[in-house]
Amino acid sequence: MLLLAPIGSLIAILFAVFLIWKIMRYDEGSIEMKKIADCVREGAYAYIKRQYMVVGLFFAIVFSILFILYLRGYLIIFVPFAFLTGGFFSGLCGFIGMSVSTRSSSRTANAAKSSLNRALQVAFSSGAVMGLMVVGLGLLDLSIWYYFLDWYYRGLDEAVRIQNITSTMLNFGMGASFMALFARVGGGIFTKAADVGADLVGKVEAGIPEDDPRNPAVIADNVGDNVGDVAGMGADLYESYVGSIVATMALGSAAFIQYGKSLKGITIPMVMAAVGVIASLVGTFFVRSEEKADQHVLLMALRKGIFTSATLIAIASFFVVRFVLGMEFIGVYWAVLSGLIAGIIMGLSTEYFTSDKYSPTRNVAKSASTGPATVIISGLSVGMCSTIVPVVVVAAAILCSFYLSGGARDFNLGLYGVGIASVGMLSTLGITLATDAYGPVADNAGGNAEMTHQPPEVRERTDALDALGNTTAATGKGFAIGSAALSALALIAAYREHIHLLGKSLNTDLMNPRLLAGLFIGGMLPFAFCSFTMSAVGRAAASIVQEVRRQFREIKGLMEYKCEPDYAKCVTIVTKSAQKEMILPSLLALLAPIVVGIVMGIEAGFGLLVGALVSGFTLAVMMANSGGTWDNAKKYIEKGEEGGKGSFSHKAAVVGDTVGDPFKDTSGPSLNILIKLMSMVSIVFASFIISNSFIK
C-alpha cells in the first residue's frame, strides 16, 4: 500500500499542471490589465530572487555545520543532504504557487466581466495549484527518501531498519522548516509593510480609494500578497504536512514494534496522505457558485468542496486502518477522525469570529464610530475570546486520539494516536490550502480592476471574492495553527523517543527545576519572536510612509492622473527591509533550543519546546483572529454599513486594520513555524547537545 504515496503524489502534480494549463487559456484582459499584472509579477520575481540568494547563503552555512557534525560522529551522512532537499521542495512549492497566482489575478479580473462564477473558477484553480503542489511534492519527497533508505538499510533486521529509516527522515523536516520560516517572516514583513504604508498615507491621509493607481505603494502591496500569503503560506504548510507525517512514522515505529507491526505502523500516515490527495482532488470539482455576489453563497461553494473531501477521507480511512492494522487497532481510525473533526470545528470557529456575517466582527465595526482606540480594544477582545474554542478543541483532540488509539494500555500507542490525528487534520490540505491561497488572487484581481478603471460590477464581483478570501484566509490560518499544534506535539514526542534511542533518560517530572526553567523560557520565546517581527514591519512601513508622502508631495500632476508614481522605488524599499529584518527572528528559532539545551540540560530543552508550543499556539490564534476581525470590520463598513467609505468610522477601522495586518499576516502565522522548527532543531542536534551539555 505504500505505493499509493508516490502514485498519489504524481496524480496531484499532474492535476496541478492541468489546472495551470487551464488557467493560462483564460484571457488576461486589456493592455492596461496586462501591464499592471506584469508590474506585480516582476516585483514578485525580483523579491523571490533576492530572498533565495540570502536563503541559499544561509543553507550553505547550515549544510557546512551539519556536515562537520557528521564528520565528528554526531550525525549520519544523510542528514545534511536531507536538510537541503527539505528546503528545496518547500521553496519550490512556494515559487510555483506564487508564479501561478501572479498570472491569475488579471485573468480573474477579466473573468469577472462576464460572471462571478467564472472569476471564482479562475481564482480557485490558482489556489488549487498551490494546494495540490504542496501535497504532491511533499509526498514525492517522502517517497523518494523512504524507498532510498529502505534500499540502503536492506541488510538490517526489519525493526532496526524501520527505526533507522524514520529517525533519518525526521531530519529533512528541518530544511523545510527553515525555508518556511524565511518565506513566512520575509514575505510577511514585505507584504504588511507595503500594505500598512499604502493604507495610512493613501486611505487615511490622502483619502483616496484602496488600490488607487496614484498610490506609489499599491504595486508593492499586491506583490506582497503573492510573496507572503501565497509563497509563504505554501512553504509553511508544506513543512507542517511532511513534519506531521514523518513524526507519526517515527512514533509508529516505536508503538508497534512489540506487536511486530512497525512497517504497518509507518505505512498508515503515508497512505492516509495519499487518500487525502485523491479526496482533495475530487473536492475541487464541487466548488461552484451561483451568480449572486453574497458571502454566504460563496462560502457554501467552498465549504461544499472541503466537506466532500473530509467525508471521503473519513470513509476511506476506516478501510485503510482495517486493512493495514486489523480490527485489533481500529482505535487508530477514531484518532484519525478526531483530528479531522477538530480541523473542521476550528475552521468554523475562526469563521464565526472573523466573518462579517456574525456579531463579533459587526460589533468591532460598530465600535469604530467612537474612534481607533475602541476599534483596537474591541478587536483585541475578540481575538482573545476566539482562543477558547481552538484550545479546547485541540485539548479534546489530544485526549480523544490518545485514549481511543489505545493509550490507556500502551503509552506509545497513545502518542501514535496523537500523531495520526495531526495527519488526519492535514489530510484535507490539498483543498483547504486551495481555499486559502485563492484569496490573494482575488485581492490582486480587485486591485487590477481598480487601477484599470473597470466597470463597477467587475469591482463588485472581485470585492465579493476578496471579502470571502479574508474569511477563508483567516480560516486557513486557524487550520494551519491547529495542525501546527498537533504536529509540534507529535514532533516533541518523536524528540523524546529520539533521546531514548540515544541511550539518555529524560526526567519529565514537572517539579524538575530544569524542566520548569525551560517551560518559562519557552513560554516567553513566542512573545520575543513577535516583538522582533512586529518591530520589523513597523520600521519597514515607516520607510514606505515617508516614500509615499514624498512622491505625493514632489511628483507634480500625480493626484490629477497626469503622470504615474514610481512603483519600483517602493518595491525596492520593502524588498531590502524584508531581507534584512528576517535574519534576527530566524536565528532565534535556530539558536534558542541549542543554547538552552547545552547550558541548562536536555530537560530544560524539552521544557522549552512544551512551553513554546502552549504559549505560541494560543498567541497565534489570538493574533490571526484579531487581524482577520479588524480587516473584515473595515470591509463591512466599506460596503455601506456603519457610515460607509470615507466616514469617520471608516478611517478608524483602517487604523485598526493596519494594526491587524502584521498580526494576521506576519507574526501570527510565523509562530506556527517557530514551534515546529525548534522541535526539528532539537531532534537534529540532540546528539551534539547531549555530548556538550554543561549539565549531564
C-alpha positions in Angstrom: 0.0 0.0 0.0 3.0 2.3 0.3 3.0 2.5 -3.4 -0.1 4.7 -3.0 2.1 7.5 -1.8 4.2 8.0 -5.0 1.2 7.3 -7.1 -0.9 9.9 -5.2 2.0 12.5 -5.4 2.2 12.1 -9.2 -1.6 12.4 -9.6 -1.6 15.6 -7.6 1.3 17.1 -9.5 -0.2 16.1 -12.9 -3.6 17.6 -12.0 -1.9 20.8 -10.8 -0.2 21.0 -14.2 -3.6 20.5 -15.9 -5.0 23.4 -13.8 -2.1 25.6 -14.8 -2.8 24.9 -18.5 -6.5 25.6 -17.9 -5.7 28.9 -16.2 -3.4 30.1 -18.9 -6.1 29.6 -21.5 -8.2 32.4 -19.9 -7.8 35.9 -21.5 -5.6 38.2 -19.4 -7.7 41.2 -20.4 -6.8 44.6 -21.8 -3.4 46.1 -22.4 -3.7 48.1 -19.1 -4.7 45.0 -17.1 -1.7 43.1 -18.6 0.6 46.0 -17.7 -0.4 46.0 -14.1 -0.1 42.2 -13.9 3.4 42.4 -15.4 4.5 45.0 -12.8 3.3 42.8 -9.9 4.9 39.7 -11.5 8.3 41.5 -12.0 8.2 42.8 -8.4 7.4 39.3 -7.0 10.2 37.7 -9.0 12.7 40.4 -8.0 11.8 39.8 -4.3 12.0 36.0 -4.6 15.3 36.1 -6.4 16.8 38.3 -3.7 15.3 36.2 -0.9 16.6 32.9 -2.4 20.1 34.4 -2.7 20.0 35.2 1.1 18.4 31.8 2.0 20.9 30.0 -0.3 23.8 31.5 1.7 22.2 30.6 5.0 21.6 27.0 3.8 25.2 26.7 2.7 26.4 27.7 6.1 24.0 25.3 7.9 24.8 22.5 5.5 28.5 23.0 6.3 27.8 22.9 10.1 25.8 19.7 9.7 28.5 18.1 7.5 31.1 18.9 10.2 28.8 17.3 12.8 28.7 14.2 10.6 32.5 14.2 10.4 32.6 14.4 14.2 30.2 11.5 14.5 27.2 13.3 15.8 25.1 12.8 12.6 24.8 10.3 9.8 25.8 11.3 6.3 22.2 11.6 5.0 21.2 14.5 7.4 22.9 17.4 5.6 21.5 16.3 2.2 18.0 15.7 3.7 18.2 19.2 5.0 18.9 20.5 1.5 16.1 18.5 -0.1 13.5 19.6 2.5 14.4 23.3 1.9 14.4 22.8 -1.9 10.9 21.2 -2.1 9.5 23.7 0.4 10.8 26.6 -1.6 9.7 25.1 -4.9 6.1 24.8 -3.6 6.1 28.5 -2.7 7.7 29.5 -6.0 5.2 27.6 -8.2 2.3 28.9 -6.2 3.5 32.5 -6.5 4.2 32.1 -10.2 0.7 30.9 -10.9 -1.0 33.4 -8.6 0.7 36.4 -10.3 -0.5 35.1 -13.7 -4.1 34.5 -12.4 -5.1 37.9 -10.9 -5.6 39.8 -14.2 -7.4 36.7 -15.6 -9.7 36.7 -12.6 -10.4 40.4 -13.0 -11.1 39.9 -16.7 -13.3 36.8 -16.0 -15.3 38.9 -13.5 -16.5 41.0 -16.5 -18.6 38.0 -17.6 -19.7 36.3 -14.3 -18.9 35.9 -10.7 -18.7 32.1 -11.0 -16.2 32.4 -13.9 -14.0 34.6 -11.7 -14.3 32.2 -8.8 -13.2 29.3 -11.0 -10.0 31.1 -12.1 -9.0 32.3 -8.6 -9.9 28.9 -7.0 -8.0 27.0 -9.7 -4.9 29.1 -8.9 -5.3 28.3 -5.2 -5.8 24.6 -6.0 -2.5 24.6 -7.9 -0.8 25.7 -4.6 -2.7 23.1 -2.5 -2.0 20.2 -4.8 1.6 21.1 -5.4 2.2 21.1 -1.6 0.7 17.7 -1.0 2.1 16.3 -4.3 5.7 17.5 -3.8 5.5 16.6 -0.1 4.5 13.0 -0.8 7.1 12.8 -3.6 9.9 14.0 -1.2 8.7 11.5 1.4 8.5 8.6 -1.1 12.0 9.2 -2.5 13.6 9.2 0.9 11.7 6.2 2.1 12.5 4.0 -0.8 16.1 5.1 -0.9 16.6 4.4 2.8 14.7 1.2 2.7 17.2 0.0 0.0 20.2 1.4 1.8 19.3 -0.4 5.1 18.1 -3.5 3.3 20.5 -5.8 5.1 19.3 -4.9 8.6 16.5 -6.6 10.6 13.1 -5.1 9.8 12.6 -3.4 13.2 16.1 -1.9 13.2 15.7 -0.9 9.5 12.4 0.9 10.2 13.9 2.8 13.2 16.9 3.9 11.1 14.6 5.0 8.2 12.2 7.0 10.4 14.9 8.7 12.5 16.7 9.7 9.3 13.6 11.0 7.6 12.8 13.1 10.7 15.8 15.3 9.9 14.8 16.5 6.4 11.9 18.4 8.0 14.4 20.9 9.4 15.2 22.1 5.9 11.6 22.6 5.1 11.1 24.4 8.4 13.9 26.9 7.7 12.7 27.6 4.2 9.2 28.1 5.6 10.4 30.5 8.3 12.3 32.7 5.8 9.4 32.7 3.4 6.8 33.4 6.1 8.8 36.1 8.0 10.4 37.8 5.0 7.2 37.6 2.9 5.1 38.8 5.9 7.3 41.8 6.6 7.3 42.7 2.9 3.5 42.4 2.4 2.5 44.1 5.6 5.0 47.0 5.4 3.7 47.8 1.9 0.1 47.4 3.0 0.3 49.5 6.1 2.2 52.2 4.3 -0.3 52.3 1.4 -3.3 52.4 3.7 -2.0 55.0 6.2 -1.0 57.6 3.6 -3.4 56.7 0.8 -6.7 56.0 2.6 -6.3 58.0 5.9 -4.2 61.0 4.8 -5.0 61.4 1.1 -8.5 60.0 1.3 -8.1 58.0 -2.0 -9.6 54.5 -2.5 -7.8 51.3 -1.9 -5.7 50.1 -4.8 -5.8 53.6 -6.4 -3.2 53.8 -9.2 -2.0 57.1 -7.8 -0.7 55.4 -4.7 3.1 54.5 -5.2 2.8 51.6 -2.7 -0.1 49.8 -4.3 2.1 47.6 -6.6 4.3 46.7 -3.6 1.1 45.8 -1.7 0.0 43.5 -4.5 3.4 41.9 -4.8 3.4 41.3 -1.0 0.1 39.4 -1.3 1.9 36.9 -3.5 5.2 36.6 -1.8 3.7 36.5 1.7 0.2 35.0 1.5 0.9 32.5 -1.3 4.7 31.6 -1.3 4.9 32.0 2.5 1.8 30.0 3.2 2.7 27.3 0.8 6.2 26.8 2.3 4.6 26.9 5.8 2.0 24.2 5.2 4.4 22.0 3.2 6.5 21.9 6.3 3.6 21.1 8.6 2.4 18.4 6.2 5.7 16.5 5.9 6.6 17.1 9.5 3.4 15.5 10.8 3.7 12.5 8.5 7.4 11.9 9.4 6.9 12.4 13.1 3.9 10.0 13.1 6.0 7.4 11.2 8.7 7.7 13.8 6.2 7.2 16.6 4.6 4.3 14.7 8.0 2.5 14.6 8.1 2.6 18.4 4.4 2.0 19.0 4.0 -1.2 17.0 7.5 -2.8 17.5 6.2 -5.1 20.3 3.3 -6.2 18.1 5.6 -7.0 15.1 3.8 -4.3 13.0 6.4 -1.5 12.8 6.2 -1.5 9.0 2.4 -1.3 9.1 2.5 1.5 11.6 4.6 3.7 9.4 2.5 2.8 6.4 -0.7 4.4 7.7 0.4 8.1 7.6 1.7 7.9 4.0 -1.3 6.0 2.8 -3.6 8.4 4.6 -1.8 11.3 2.9 -2.3 9.6 -0.5 -6.0 9.1 0.2 -6.2 12.8 1.2 -4.7 13.8 -2.1 -7.4 12.0 -4.1 -10.2 13.2 -1.9 -9.0 16.8 -2.2 -8.8 16.5 -5.9 -12.4 15.2 -6.0 -13.5 18.1 -3.7 -12.3 20.7 -6.2 -15.0 19.7 -8.7 -17.7 20.6 -6.2 -16.6 24.3 -5.9 -19.3 26.1 -7.9 -21.2 29.4 -7.2 -24.4 31.0 -8.2 -24.4 34.4 -9.8 -25.3 36.2 -6.6 -22.4 38.2 -5.0 -23.2 37.1 -1.5 -20.7 36.0 1.1 -22.9 33.1 2.3 -23.4 31.7 -1.2 -19.7 31.9 -2.0 -18.7 30.4 1.4 -21.1 27.5 0.9 -19.5 26.9 -2.5 -16.1 26.5 -0.9 -17.4 24.5 2.1 -19.0 22.1 -0.3 -15.6 21.1 -1.6 -14.0 20.9 1.8 -16.8 18.8 3.3 -16.9 16.5 0.4 -13.1 15.8 0.8 -13.5 15.4 4.5 -16.3 12.9 4.1 -14.4 10.8 1.5 -11.3 10.7 3.8 -13.5 9.7 6.8 -14.9 6.8 4.9 -11.6 5.7 3.2 -9.6 5.9 6.4 -11.7 3.2 8.1 -10.8 0.7 5.4 -7.2 1.8 5.3 -6.7 1.2 9.1 -8.8 -2.1 9.0 -6.8 -3.5 6.0 -3.3 -2.4 7.3 -3.6 -2.9 11.1 -6.7 -5.0 11.5 -9.7 -4.6 13.8 -7.4 -5.0 16.8 -6.2 -1.5 16.3 -9.3 0.1 14.9 -8.9 2.8 17.6 -6.3 4.4 15.3 -9.2 5.2 12.9 -11.1 7.0 15.6 -7.9 9.0 16.3 -7.8 10.0 12.6 -11.4 11.0 12.8 -10.8 13.1 15.9 -8.1 15.1 14.1 -10.4 15.5 11.0 -13.3 16.8 13.1 -11.1 19.1 15.1 -9.8 20.7 11.9 -13.4 21.4 10.7 -14.5 22.8 14.1 -11.5 25.1 14.3 -12.3 26.4 10.8 -15.9 27.1 11.7 -14.9 28.8 14.9 -12.4 31.0 13.0 -15.2 31.9 10.5 -17.5 32.9 13.3 -15.0 35.3 14.9 -13.8 36.8 11.6 -16.7 36.9 9.1 -18.9 40.0 8.9 -21.9 37.7 8.9 -21.6 37.3 12.7 -21.8 39.6 15.6 -18.1 39.7 16.7 -16.9 41.5 13.5 -20.0 43.6 13.3 -19.5 44.8 16.9 -16.0 45.8 16.0 -17.3 47.8 13.1 -19.9 49.5 15.4 -17.1 50.4 17.8 -15.4 52.4 15.0 -17.9 55.2 15.5 -16.0 56.3 18.6 -12.5 56.2 17.1 -9.5 54.0 16.5 -8.9 53.2 20.2 -12.2 51.4 20.7 -11.7 49.6 17.4 -8.3 48.2 18.7 -9.8 47.4 22.1 -12.7 45.5 20.7 -10.6 43.7 18.1 -8.1 42.5 20.8 -11.1 41.4 22.9 -12.5 39.3 20.0 -9.1 37.8 19.3 -8.6 36.8 22.9 -12.1 35.3 23.2 -11.5 33.4 20.0 -8.8 31.3 21.6 -11.3 29.4 23.8 -12.7 27.1 21.2 -9.5 26.2 19.4 -7.6 25.5 22.6 -10.5 23.3 24.0 -10.8 21.5 20.6 -7.1 20.7 20.4 -7.1 19.6 24.0 -10.1 17.3 23.3 -8.5 16.0 20.1 -5.3 15.2 22.1 -7.2 13.3 24.8 -9.5 11.5 22.3 -6.8 10.5 19.9 -4.6 9.3 22.8 -7.1 7.1 24.5 -9.1 6.0 21.5 -6.0 4.6 19.9 -5.1 2.6 23.0 -3.1 4.9 25.1 -4.5 3.6 28.3 -2.9 0.2 27.8 0.2 1.4 25.8 1.6 4.9 26.2 3.5 4.7 22.9 0.3 3.7 21.1 -1.4 6.7 22.5 1.3 9.0 21.3 1.0 7.5 17.8 -2.7 8.3 18.0 -1.9 11.9 18.6 0.4 11.9 15.7 -2.1 10.3 13.4 -4.7 12.8 14.5 -2.4 15.6 13.1 -2.2 13.6 9.8 -6.0 13.4 9.8 -6.3 17.1 10.3 -3.9 17.8 7.5 -5.3 15.1 5.1 -7.6 17.7 3.6 -4.7 20.1 3.0 -5.0 19.9 -0.8 -8.3 21.7 -0.9 -8.0 23.6 2.4 -4.9 25.4 1.2 -6.7 26.0 -2.1 -9.4 28.0 -0.4 -6.7 30.0 1.4 -4.3 30.6 -1.5 -7.2 31.8 -3.7 -7.7 34.9 -1.5 -4.6 36.8 -2.6 -5.5 36.2 -6.2 -9.0 37.7 -5.7 -7.4 40.6 -3.8 -5.0 41.3 -6.6 -7.8 41.0 -9.1 -9.7 43.7 -7.3 -6.6 45.9 -7.4 -6.2 45.3 -11.1 -9.8 46.2 -11.7 -9.4 49.4 -9.6 -6.2 50.5 -11.3 -7.5 49.9 -14.8 -10.9 51.6 -14.1 -13.1 48.6 -14.9 -16.9 48.8 -14.7 -18.4 48.9 -11.2 -19.9 45.4 -11.5 -16.4 44.0 -12.0 -15.1 45.5 -8.8 -18.3 44.4 -7.0 -17.6 40.8 -8.0 -13.9 40.9 -7.1 -14.7 42.6 -3.8 -17.1 39.8 -3.0 -14.4 37.2 -3.7 -11.9 39.3 -1.8 -14.1 39.6 1.3 -14.6 35.9 1.2 -10.9 35.5 0.8 -10.3 37.3 4.1 -12.6 34.8 5.8 -11.1 31.8 4.2 -7.6 33.1 4.8 -8.4 33.5 8.5 -9.9 30.0 8.4 -6.8 28.7 6.7 -4.6 30.4 9.3 -6.7 28.8 12.1 -6.3 25.4 10.4 -2.6 25.9 9.9 -2.2 26.9 13.6 -4.2 24.0 14.8 -2.4 21.5 12.7 0.9 23.1 13.8 0.0 22.4 17.4 -0.7 18.7 16.8 2.3 18.4 14.5 4.6 20.1 17.1 3.2 17.8 19.8 4.0 14.8 17.6 7.5 16.1 17.0 8.1 16.7 20.7 7.0 13.1 21.3 9.4 12.0 18.5 12.2 14.0 20.1 11.5 12.3 23.4 11.7 8.9 21.7 14.9 10.0 19.9 16.5 10.9 23.2 15.7 7.4 24.5 17.2 5.8 21.3 20.4 7.7 22.0 20.6 6.0 25.4 19.8 9.0 27.5 17.0 9.1 30.1 14.7 12.2 30.2 13.3 13.3 33.5 10.0 15.0 32.6 8.7 15.4 36.2 7.1 18.8 36.4 8.9 19.5 39.7 12.2 19.2 37.9 13.6 22.7 38.2 15.4 22.5 34.9 12.2 21.5 33.2 10.4 24.3 34.8 13.0 26.8 33.8 12.7 25.6 30.2 8.9 25.9 30.3 9.2 29.6 31.3 11.8 30.4 28.7 9.8 28.5 26.1 6.6 30.4 27.1 8.5 33.7 26.6 10.0 32.9 23.2 6.8 33.4 21.0 6.4 36.9 22.5 10.0 37.8 21.9 9.7 36.5 18.3 6.5 38.5 17.7 8.2 41.6 19.1 11.0 41.2 16.6 8.7 40.7 13.6 6.2 43.4 14.6 9.1 45.9 15.0 10.4 44.9 11.6 7.1 45.6 10.0 6.9 49.0 11.8 10.3 50.1 10.6 9.7 48.9 7.0 6.3 50.5 7.0 7.7 53.8 8.2 10.1 53.9 5.3 7.1 53.3 2.9 5.1 56.1 4.6 7.9 58.6 4.0 8.4 57.5 0.4 4.7 57.7 -0.4 4.4 61.1 1.2 7.5 62.3 -0.8 6.0 61.2 -4.1 2.6 62.8 -3.4 4.5 66.0 -2.5 7.1 66.1 -5.2 5.6 64.4 -8.3 3.6 67.2 -10.0 0.3 66.1 -11.5 0.3 62.7 -9.7 -3.0 63.3 -7.9 -4.6 64.5 -11.2 -3.8 61.3 -13.0 -1.4 63.2 -15.3 1.6 61.0 -14.5 2.4 57.7 -12.9 4.1 57.2 -9.5 7.4 55.4 -9.1 6.1 52.0 -8.1 9.5 50.3 -8.3 11.0 52.5 -5.6 8.5 51.2 -3.0 9.1 47.6 -4.1 12.9 48.1 -3.7 12.5 49.6 -0.2 10.4 46.8 1.2 12.5 44.1 -0.5 15.7 45.3 1.2 13.9 45.8 4.5 12.4 42.3 4.5 15.7 40.6 3.7 17.5 42.4 6.5 14.8 42.2 9.1 14.0 38.4 8.8 17.5 37.4 10.0 17.2 38.0 13.7 13.9 36.1 14.2 15.2 33.2 12.2 18.4 33.0 14.3 16.2 33.0 17.4 14.5 29.8 16.3 17.8 28.1 15.4 19.9 29.1 18.5 17.4 29.0 21.3 16.9 25.2 21.7 20.6 24.6 21.2 21.8 27.2 23.7 19.2 26.2 26.3 20.0 22.5 25.9 23.7 23.0 26.2 23.6 25.5 29.1 20.7 24.0 31.1 20.4 20.4 30.1 18.1 18.4 27.8 15.2 18.5 30.4 15.3 22.3 30.0 15.4 21.9 26.2 12.3 19.6 26.4 10.5 22.1 28.7 11.4 24.9 26.2 9.6 23.0 23.4 6.5 22.4 25.5 6.3 26.0 26.8 6.7 27.5 23.3 4.0 25.1 22.0 1.4 26.2 24.6 2.0 29.9 24.5 2.8 30.1 20.8 -0.4 28.2 19.8 -2.6 30.5 21.9 -0.9 33.7 20.8 -1.0 32.7 17.2 -4.8 32.1 17.3 -5.3 35.4 19.1 -3.2 37.4 16.6 -4.6 35.8 13.5 -8.2 36.2 14.5 -7.8 39.8 15.8 -6.2 40.7 12.5 -9.0 39.0 10.5 -11.7 40.7 12.5 -10.2 44.2 12.0 -9.8 43.6 8.3 -13.4 42.4 7.8 -14.8 45.1 10.0 -13.2 47.6 7.7 -14.6 45.9 4.6 -18.1 45.7 6.3 -18.0 49.5 6.7 -16.8 49.9 3.1 -19.9 48.0 1.9 -22.0 50.9 3.2 -22.7 49.8 6.8 -21.8 51.9 9.8 -21.1 55.0 7.8 -19.5 53.7 4.6 -16.3 54.7 2.8 -14.7 58.0 3.7 -16.6 58.3 7.0 -15.1 58.8 10.4 -15.8 55.1 11.3 -14.1 54.0 8.1 -10.9 55.9 8.9 -10.9 54.5 12.5 -11.4 50.9 11.0 -8.5 51.5 8.6 -6.2 52.2 11.6 -7.4 49.0 13.3 -6.7 47.1 10.1 -3.2 48.4 9.8 -2.5 47.2 13.4 -4.1 43.9 12.4 -2.1 43.4 9.3 1.2 42.3 10.9 -0.9 40.4 13.5 -2.6 38.1 10.9 0.0 38.0 8.1 3.4 38.3 9.7 3.7 37.5 13.4 0.8 35.1 14.0 1.3 32.7 11.1 5.1 32.7 11.6 4.6 31.3 15.1 3.4 28.0 13.5 6.8 27.5 12.1 8.7 28.7 15.2 7.2 26.0 17.4 7.8 23.3 14.9 11.3 24.4 13.8 12.6 24.4 17.4 11.4 20.8 17.7 13.2 19.9 14.5 16.4 21.6 15.5 16.3 19.8 18.9 16.0 16.4 17.1 18.7 17.1 14.6 21.2 18.5 17.2 20.2 16.1 20.0 23.4 14.1 20.0 25.5 17.2 19.9 23.6 18.8 22.7 23.8 15.7 24.9 27.6 15.4 24.4 28.3 19.0 25.0 25.8 19.9 27.7 27.1 21.6 30.8 24.6 19.5 32.9 24.9 15.7 32.3 
